[in-house]
Amino acid sequence: RHAGPCDMSGYRGILIGCGFFASNHLHGWADLPDASIAAVCDLDADKARQLADTFGIDRHGTDIDKLIAQIEPHFVDIATTTPSHLPLVRTVAAPGRLVICQKPMADSVADARAMVTACETAGATLIIHENFRWQAPFRDAMRIVATGQIGTVDHARFSFRHGYDNYINQPYLAKTDRFAISDVGTHLFDLLQAFCGPAASVSCATQRRNPIIRGEDSFAALVTHQSGAVSVADCSFESRLTPHRFPQTTGVIEGTAGVIEIAEDYMLTVHGPTGRRTFSAEPSVPEWGVRPWHVVQESVVAFQRHAIAVLDGASGPMPSGRFTVGTVALVDAAYLSAAEGRRVTLQPQEVT
């Protein structure tokens, strides 16, 4: 059972994590009249205070238990690094509360399942902040698929390739043992399963093209799905395109009656029984946003609008914690496939 209808001030929330992406979360919540962030929390007290001051938030601190007792939030938005997700979810899960967790959900399937169990046991709802599926081109594509215009999806391909220096804003990415699959592969695998259903197996190859980093910066994965569909995901942080396409994702979704193409510059083409049509799926730039980040920034607002619908009881969470357990399993299987040079079969996952 979710929290009841919001009062005049809307649903109250707490943001945990005041790092690189947190300002996007706070700008997004500020754009929505039905919810607000009442407190921010971070282990670094200075970061929490600075972000609270910037956004005019009264409460901030390092003690999440204390802030929860003061605020009694309807939702908690966790925007921290992956290793902290399980203990934080266990801490904040409570009856009727919406727990929002930034991707990657977890470093292991066991931790992901434990997060789901913690929320279900407490009577909370768990949703993963997975913003690629909420980007405008993919929202349009999902609506088109849902109307049956291209029939049943039996193939999808998504590509994220650019030469943008990702290590300027997030230097830790150069030092992690797992990079491209864990960071962007999580997004792409969520998309593949959103369109094609749960994965059944994966074959994956990786590269480390930039010698200054520790992990892989490029990969290609071939995925089979329980539905019979076959999909492909590929990613590179070392593709020397001029200009680079960051942070765009291109793709193709093929069905039994037509095809959707998502090209660079956000042009979306639908091929169907009656011909083809092309239109721009580029999102608007939020007042607080800036190109080329606007596709990500607008998707944050779209996701948060969906989170409010979940609080209202008008929608189920997309993607749910249970669904994302399957994405974590696919990430792990892709790494195993790349390490051992073989196709890896996945155990069936619950996807509700």
PyMOL commands that set and color helices and strands:
alter all, ss='L'
color gray80, all
select helices_A, chain A and resi 22-30+45-55+64-71+82-92+109-122+132-134+136-146+171-174+180-196+264-266+294-312+321-340
alter helices_A, ss='H'
color red, helices_A
select strands_A, chain A and resi 11-16+35-41+59-61+75-78+98-102+125-129+153-161+199-207+218-225+230-236+250-255+259-262+267-272+275-280+344-345
alter strands_A, ss='S'
color yellow, strands_A
deselect
rebuild
show_as cartoon
